[in-house]
């Protein structure tokens, strides 16, 4: 049997949506490791295969399953106590590739990961703290869990809640400072320095660095720090952004020669009407636009959303995801009716936006509004999602995960100039005729997708199995009977069932 066919067959069988468990189990043999990434990470799996992957002796299998975005968080969460730190790290870092929002892990899994301790005497590259950091940036901790942490029964989680000091209420801060657990009180005292201008002044490094930027963007600043920055013309954008910068300094920054500084002032939620009106007449287009985009009253959470969409944000140096303070849905609804396209783009990012406003934004004259709606809203019309797929190549891996992306009725796209679009159309199982002519497409992925289309006649599928160029797609064709899949695995040298 020609060796060039072994790996394509293994990968194809692993991807075959019709392959029964008895076939998939054979792929857990070490001789089939070329199929493990597809099998463990890149497809939906029946319950018995999930059980087999979790119990598999090979770390690569369990680690791959920990990254699978096609299984439920509860299924992935069963690996929370895996003996291998690399597997636990993969679970904490979340599904791969990182595309859009991910589902939250179960609360008991989150608690286990967030309170884990290292084994004494074991030198680990992936320590418990490293794994916690991966989890923090994975998107798998929902805001609701963060909001409950200050009152959690577990003192370790209450201590970690102190790290969200800027988002806690005064009552929550006082409770943590008076917590019965000394470790919680100590953590709260450390974090309380965030809102102490004198403490921030003492902690502020003189040299430019990430820590200096974080303090000046987010923490309470003293008048001495402000005066030093103004005198040196240094870190003025950070001061203009910081919600805690004193009002007299903001008035001076509003008239600074640098339009970037004035634009930041124009975005603030604590401006008085006269200052906002002055900035709305600024000679710089960007300053005027930011002042005019949103009237008073504003909130800091609303500013964070607008910054995110406008691409002018300090989130990369903030202490925590700013969306812990998510604006009300009513604000997004009002943005959907705005005459300003930036606010309509903001509205399009809200997955809770009512259906009637989704319908309205789907026909918005602004292209970015329609594309953001396709990316963010589960009720975005299929035509809107398809248009976004065609127009925005960088977002295609994510769009391919959305149930709203049309998979049928794509005959008109078979001759599209973009091979990704042709591949999407070539997978359509409702085409009037099998897309046989695309078997000679210059793009290998298109040819592979055509070979996997169940519209192809059985004799052609058999022929394609013998060609290394199309063997993987043909082995993934759901029209292949179980017996034929077993035959392929026999030819690949898999003589028995997978090791358990």
C-alpha positions in Angstrom: 0.0 0.0 0.0 1.5 3.4 -1.0 2.7 5.1 2.1 1.6 8.6 0.9 -2.0 7.5 1.5 -1.7 6.5 5.1 -1.8 9.9 6.8 -4.4 11.3 4.4 -6.7 8.3 5.1 -6.1 8.6 8.9 -6.9 12.3 8.9 -9.9 11.8 6.7 -11.4 9.0 8.7 -10.9 11.1 11.9 -12.9 14.0 10.3 -15.6 11.8 8.8 -18.9 12.9 10.5 -20.5 9.5 9.8 -17.7 7.4 11.4 -19.2 5.4 14.2 -17.5 5.0 17.6 -16.1 1.6 16.7 -14.1 3.3 14.0 -13.0 6.3 16.0 -11.8 4.2 18.8 -9.3 2.5 16.5 -7.8 5.9 15.8 -6.6 6.1 19.5 -4.0 3.6 18.7 -0.5 5.2 18.9 0.1 4.2 15.2 -2.7 6.6 14.3 -1.2 9.7 16.0 -1.4 11.6 12.7 -5.1 11.7 13.2 -5.2 12.8 16.8 -5.3 16.5 16.3 -8.4 16.3 14.1 -10.0 13.6 16.2 -9.4 15.2 19.6 -9.6 18.9 18.8 -11.5 19.6 15.6 -14.8 17.7 15.6 -17.9 16.8 17.6 -17.6 13.6 19.5 -20.0 10.9 20.8 -20.1 10.4 24.6 -18.2 7.1 24.5 -15.3 8.7 22.6 -15.3 11.5 25.1 -14.9 9.0 27.8 -12.1 7.2 25.9 -10.2 10.5 25.3 -10.3 11.6 28.9 -9.0 8.2 30.1 -6.4 7.9 27.4 -2.8 7.3 28.6 -1.3 9.7 26.1 -1.0 13.3 27.2 -1.3 14.6 23.6 -4.8 13.0 23.4 -6.1 14.5 26.6 -4.5 17.9 25.9 -6.0 18.0 22.5 -9.5 17.2 23.9 -9.0 20.0 26.5 -8.8 22.4 23.6 -11.9 21.1 21.6 -14.4 23.9 20.9 -17.0 21.4 19.6 -17.6 19.7 23.0 -19.4 21.1 26.0 -17.4 23.0 28.7 -18.7 20.4 31.2 -17.1 17.6 29.1 -13.8 19.5 28.9 -14.0 20.3 32.6 -13.7 16.7 33.5 -9.9 17.1 32.9 -9.7 19.7 35.8 -7.9 17.2 38.0 -5.7 15.6 35.3 -2.4 14.6 36.7 -0.5 16.4 33.9 -0.1 20.2 34.3 0.0 20.6 30.5 -3.4 19.1 30.2 -4.8 21.4 32.9 -3.1 24.4 31.3 -4.8 23.5 28.0 -8.2 23.4 29.7 -7.6 26.7 31.4 -6.4 28.5 28.3 -9.6 27.5 26.5 -10.6 26.1 23.1 -8.3 26.5 20.1 -8.2 28.4 17.9 -9.3 31.4 20.0 -12.2 32.7 18.0 -14.8 35.0 19.4 -16.5 34.4 22.7 -16.2 31.0 24.4 -18.6 29.3 26.8 -17.9 29.5 30.5 -16.5 26.5 32.3 -18.7 25.1 35.1 -18.4 26.9 38.4 -16.9 23.9 40.3 -14.2 23.6 37.6 -13.4 27.3 37.8 -13.1 27.1 41.6 -10.8 24.1 41.4 -8.5 25.8 38.8 -8.5 29.1 40.7 -7.7 27.6 44.1 -5.2 24.9 43.0 -1.8 24.8 44.7 1.4 23.4 43.4 2.7 20.0 44.6 5.5 20.7 47.0 8.8 19.3 45.7 7.8 19.2 42.1 9.5 21.6 39.7 6.8 22.5 37.2 7.0 24.7 34.2 3.2 25.1 34.2 2.6 26.1 37.8 -0.8 26.7 39.4 -0.3 30.4 39.1 0.5 30.2 35.4 -2.6 28.1 34.8 -4.7 30.7 36.7 -3.3 33.4 34.5 -4.2 31.4 31.4 -7.7 31.0 32.8 -8.0 34.7 33.5 -7.4 35.7 29.9 -9.3 32.8 28.3 -12.8 34.2 28.4 -14.0 31.2 30.3 -14.8 33.0 33.5 -18.2 34.7 33.2 -18.8 38.2 34.7 -21.4 36.7 37.0 -18.7 34.5 38.6 -16.4 37.5 39.1 -19.3 39.4 40.7 -19.9 36.6 43.2 -16.3 36.2 44.1 -16.2 38.9 46.9 -18.9 36.9 48.8 -17.7 33.4 48.0 -17.5 30.9 50.8 -14.0 30.0 49.7 -11.5 32.6 51.2 -9.0 32.0 48.4 -11.6 33.3 45.9 -12.4 36.3 48.2 -8.8 37.1 48.3 -8.6 37.0 44.5 -11.7 39.2 44.3 -9.6 42.0 45.9 -7.8 42.1 42.6 -10.9 43.6 41.1 -10.8 46.5 43.5 -11.7 49.1 40.9 -14.9 47.3 40.0 -16.0 46.5 43.6 -18.6 48.6 45.4 -17.6 50.5 48.6 -19.5 48.0 50.6 -17.6 45.1 49.1 -14.3 46.8 49.7 -15.1 47.4 53.3 -16.2 43.8 53.7 -12.9 42.4 52.3 -10.9 44.8 54.5 -12.7 43.3 57.5 -12.9 39.7 56.3 -12.5 37.1 59.0 -9.6 35.4 57.0 -6.3 37.2 57.5 -5.1 36.4 53.9 -8.2 38.1 52.5 -7.7 41.1 54.7 -4.0 41.3 53.6 -5.0 41.1 49.9 -7.6 43.8 50.3 -5.1 46.1 52.1 -2.7 45.7 49.2 -5.3 46.4 46.6 -6.7 49.4 48.5 -3.6 51.2 47.5 -5.1 51.5 44.0 -7.4 54.3 45.2 -4.8 55.9 47.5 -3.1 58.7 45.5 -0.2 58.8 48.0 0.4 55.1 47.7 0.3 55.3 43.9 2.8 58.1 44.0 5.1 55.9 46.1 4.7 52.9 43.8 5.1 54.7 40.5 8.3 53.8 38.7 10.2 56.6 37.1 11.2 54.7 34.0 8.8 54.0 31.2 7.3 50.5 31.5 4.1 48.5 31.5 3.6 49.0 35.3 3.9 52.8 35.1 1.4 52.9 32.3 -1.0 50.7 34.2 -0.9 52.9 37.2 -1.3 56.1 35.3 -4.2 54.8 33.2 -6.2 53.3 36.0 -5.2 54.2 39.6 -5.8 57.3 41.7 -3.2 59.9 41.0 -1.8 62.6 43.3 -1.5 66.3 42.4 2.3 65.9 42.6 2.3 63.1 40.0 0.0 65.1 37.7 2.2 68.2 38.0 5.3 66.2 37.2 3.7 64.7 34.1 2.4 68.1 32.9 5.7 69.7 33.5 7.6 67.0 31.6 4.9 66.6 28.8 4.9 62.9 29.8 2.1 60.3 30.0 -0.6 62.9 29.2 -2.8 60.5 27.2 -2.8 58.2 30.2 -3.9 61.0 32.5 -6.6 62.1 30.1 -7.9 58.6 30.1 -7.7 57.9 33.8 -11.1 58.3 35.6 -9.4 59.4 38.7 -7.4 62.3 37.3 -8.3 65.5 39.2 -10.8 67.9 37.5 -8.4 70.8 37.4 -5.8 68.7 35.5 -8.5 67.6 33.0 -9.4 71.2 32.3 -5.7 71.9 31.4 -5.5 68.7 29.3 -8.6 69.7 27.4 -6.6 72.6 25.9 -3.3 70.7 25.3 -1.8 71.1 21.8 -1.8 67.3 21.2 -5.1 66.3 19.6 -4.7 62.7 21.0 -4.8 64.1 24.5 -7.8 66.3 23.8 -9.6 63.3 22.1 -9.1 61.3 25.3 -10.6 64.1 27.4 -13.5 64.3 25.0 -14.3 60.7 25.7 -14.6 61.1 29.5 -17.8 60.4 31.4 -17.2 63.2 34.0 -17.1 66.2 31.7 -19.2 69.2 32.4 -21.5 70.5 29.6 -19.3 73.6 28.9 -16.1 71.6 28.4 -17.9 69.1 26.2 -19.3 71.9 24.1 -15.8 73.4 23.7 -14.4 70.1 22.6 -17.2 69.6 20.1 -15.9 72.8 18.4 -12.3 71.6 18.4 -10.3 72.2 15.2 -9.3 68.5 15.1 -11.8 66.1 13.4 -11.1 63.2 15.8 -11.6 65.4 18.9 -14.9 66.8 17.5 -16.1 63.4 16.5 -15.5 61.9 20.0 -17.2 64.8 21.7 -20.2 64.7 19.4 -20.7 61.0 19.3 -22.3 60.7 22.8 -24.1 63.3 24.8 -24.1 63.6 28.6 -25.0 61.6 30.7 -22.3 59.0 30.0 -20.8 56.2 32.0 -17.2 54.8 32.0 -18.5 51.4 30.9 -20.1 53.0 27.8 -16.8 54.7 27.1 -15.0 51.4 27.2 -17.4 49.9 24.6 -17.0 52.8 22.3 -13.2 52.7 22.7 -13.3 49.0 21.8 -15.2 49.6 18.6 -13.3 52.7 17.7 -10.0 51.0 18.2 -8.7 53.5 20.6 -8.5 51.7 23.9 -6.2 51.2 26.9 -7.5 47.7 27.5 -4.2 46.1 26.7 -2.7 47.6 29.9 -5.8 47.5 32.1 -5.9 45.3 35.2 -8.9 43.3 34.1 -11.4 43.0 31.2 -13.4 46.2 31.3 -16.6 44.4 30.3 -17.1 43.5 34.0 -19.1 46.7 33.9 -21.3 46.0 30.9 -23.7 48.8 29.9 -27.4 48.1 30.0 -29.1 46.6 26.9 -31.3 49.7 26.8 -28.2 51.8 26.0 -27.2 49.5 23.1 -30.8 49.7 21.8 -30.6 53.5 21.9 -27.3 53.3 20.0 -29.0 51.2 17.3 -31.2 54.1 16.5 -28.5 56.7 16.5 -27.6 58.7 13.4 -23.9 58.2 14.2 -22.5 55.0 12.5 -20.0 54.5 15.4 -22.8 54.1 17.9 -24.7 51.8 15.5 -21.5 49.7 15.3 -21.5 49.6 19.1 -25.1 48.4 19.1 -24.3 45.6 16.6 -21.8 44.1 19.1 -24.5 43.5 21.7 -25.7 39.9 21.5 -28.8 40.8 23.6 -30.0 43.4 21.1 -33.8 42.8 20.4 -34.7 41.1 17.2 -36.4 44.1 15.6 -33.3 46.1 16.0 -31.2 43.3 14.6 -33.4 43.3 11.5 -32.9 47.1 11.2 -29.1 46.9 11.5 -28.9 44.1 9.0 -29.9 46.6 6.4 -27.7 49.4 7.8 -25.9 51.5 5.1 -22.7 51.2 7.1 -20.7 48.1 6.1 -19.0 47.8 9.5 -22.4 47.8 11.2 -23.5 44.8 9.1 -20.3 42.9 9.6 -20.2 43.4 13.4 -23.7 42.2 13.6 -22.7 39.1 11.7 -19.8 38.5 14.1 -21.7 39.2 17.4 -25.4 38.6 17.2 -26.9 35.1 17.2 -29.9 36.3 15.3 -28.0 38.0 12.5 -29.7 37.0 9.2 -27.9 34.3 7.2 -27.4 36.6 4.3 -25.6 39.1 6.5 -23.3 36.4 7.9 -22.6 35.1 4.4 -21.8 38.6 3.2 -19.4 39.1 6.0 -17.7 35.7 5.2 -17.1 36.8 1.7 -16.0 40.3 2.5 -13.7 39.7 5.6 -11.2 36.9 5.0 -9.5 37.3 8.4 -12.8 36.5 10.2 -13.6 33.4 8.2 -12.2 30.8 10.7 -14.6 32.3 13.3 -17.5 32.7 11.0 -17.2 29.0 10.0 -18.1 28.2 13.6 -21.4 30.1 13.5 -24.7 28.2 12.9 -26.0 31.3 11.1 -23.5 30.9 8.2 -25.4 29.3 5.3 -24.2 25.9 4.2 -26.8 25.3 1.5 -28.1 27.3 -1.5 -24.5 28.3 -2.5 -24.6 27.2 -6.2 -23.9 30.8 -7.2 -20.6 30.8 -5.4 -19.0 27.8 -7.0 -17.0 30.0 -9.4 -16.1 32.7 -6.9 -12.6 34.1 -7.3 -11.8 33.4 -3.6 -10.9 29.7 -2.9 -12.3 29.9 0.7 -15.7 30.9 -0.8 -15.5 28.2 -3.4 -14.7 25.7 -0.7 -17.7 26.7 1.3 -19.9 26.3 -1.8 -18.3 23.0 -2.7 -19.4 21.5 0.6 -23.1 22.3 -0.2 -25.0 19.1 -0.1 -28.0 20.6 -1.9 -26.3 21.5 -5.1 -28.2 20.5 -8.3 -25.2 18.5 -9.5 -22.1 17.1 -7.7 -19.3 19.8 -8.0 -17.1 17.3 -9.9 -15.5 19.9 -12.0 -13.9 21.5 -9.0 -11.8 18.4 -8.5 -9.4 20.1 -10.8 -9.5 23.4 -8.9 -6.1 25.0 -8.4 -6.6 25.1 -4.6 -6.0 21.9 -2.7 -8.5 22.7 0.0 -11.3 23.1 -2.6 -10.4 19.8 -4.1 -10.4 18.2 -0.6 -13.8 19.6 0.2 -15.3 18.4 -3.1 -14.0 14.9 -2.4 -15.8 14.9 0.9 -19.2 16.0 -0.6 -21.7 13.1 -0.2 -23.2 14.1 -3.6 -20.3 12.4 -5.3 -21.1 8.9 -6.8 -19.6 6.0 -4.8 -17.3 4.8 -7.6 -15.8 8.3 -7.9 -15.2 8.4 -4.1 -13.3 5.1 -4.4 -11.2 6.5 -7.2 -10.4 9.6 -5.2 -9.3 7.5 -2.2 -6.3 6.3 -4.3 -5.1 9.8 -5.1 -2.9 11.4 -2.4 -4.3 14.8 -3.6 -7.9 13.9 -2.7 -7.5 10.9 -0.4 -8.1 12.8 2.8 -11.3 14.4 1.6 -12.6 11.1 0.2 -11.9 9.3 3.5 -14.0 12.0 5.2 -16.9 11.5 2.9 -19.9 10.4 5.0 -21.2 8.1 2.2 -18.3 5.7 2.9 -19.8 2.6 4.7 -18.4 1.5 8.0 -16.9 -1.6 6.5 -14.9 0.6 4.1 -13.6 2.8 6.9 -12.4 -0.3 8.7 -10.7 -1.5 5.6 -8.9 1.9 5.3 -7.7 1.6 8.9 -6.6 -2.0 8.2 -4.5 -0.8 5.3 -3.0 1.9 7.5 -1.6 -0.8 9.7 -4.1 -0.5 12.6 -4.6 -4.1 13.4 -6.7 -3.9 16.6 -8.7 -1.7 18.9 -7.2 1.4 20.6 -5.3 1.0 23.8 -7.5 1.8 26.8 
